[in-house]
Every structure is written in C-alpha cells, then in structure tokens.
C-alpha cells in the first residue's frame, strides 16, 4: 500500500515563485532596456550616457566573474535577487535627477548589481525547477 502525498500546496508554491520571477524579470528589463537604449540621447551632454553604459558593462563583467560566486554563497540566490533590485531603483532615480556624477556612479552600482543578478537568477530558476520536478516526480 502506497501513501499518496498531497503535493498541491508545494506545487503552487513553486509555480508562484516562477510567476514572480518571470513577472519581475519582464517588468524590470522592459523598463531598463528602454532606458538603456535612450542613454546616449538623454544624457548626451559631455558624453555621460555613453560613459555610463561603458562603466555599467565593465562593472557587470567584473561582478559576474569575481563577485557573484561568493555573494551567492553568502547571501543566497533569492536574497541576492532582492538586493539587486536596489540597483534598478537607483538607476531610475539617477536618470530622474540627471546629476552627472550621480548618474555615472549609479551606472557603476547597477553594473555590479546586474552582474550578481544574472547568475543568481539562473541558479534560483534551476533550483526551483529541480524542486518542482521532485514534487511532480518528473
């Protein structure tokens, strides 16, 4: 005689996590990519927009390769995803205020946060998918 476990609440939990991850990704990156595309036009004075994009790209590469592995171990995937949202909010505020120094520093901070966001998001997605497959026995 096999006991049948009721895994419906755990299934809903994993599905809800995936829905929040997907929605957060879509909302954040839709707004961010539009803002990123306009940087060279919006902040053309003294080339601040292009400088900010370059600093962001450099920070993302450094963060993804050197900082994110120990940060994921220390904070965990979900907490690091939450902390990375600060980088998005900071960049939006910097574009609203349009102070050159703050804008470049915000791009640098965003680059560091984005470099930790991508690996933690992929790892969290993988762990959630594995947990869901264990629950559904697939």
C-alpha angles and dihedrals in degrees: 000000000000122000114230112221121213102231096163094107092049091047090051089049093055093042090051091050090052092048092052091047093050094044093047091049093049095047096044098044098040090057094038097049091050090050092045092052091055098046098098090050100040096045102031094134108110090350092280093147094055092041090052092051091049092049090048093051092048092048092049093053093047093046096046094050104035111018107034100065095058092037091055090050093048102040102022128234100279096046091048090052089053093048091049090061087070088068091056093049092047092052092050090050091049092053091049093050095041097204106155099219093044090048094054092044090049091053089051092050091046091051090054092047094046090051088059094039098062099051093041091049093051092046092048090048091051094047092048092049091050092049091049092050090051090052094047092038093230 
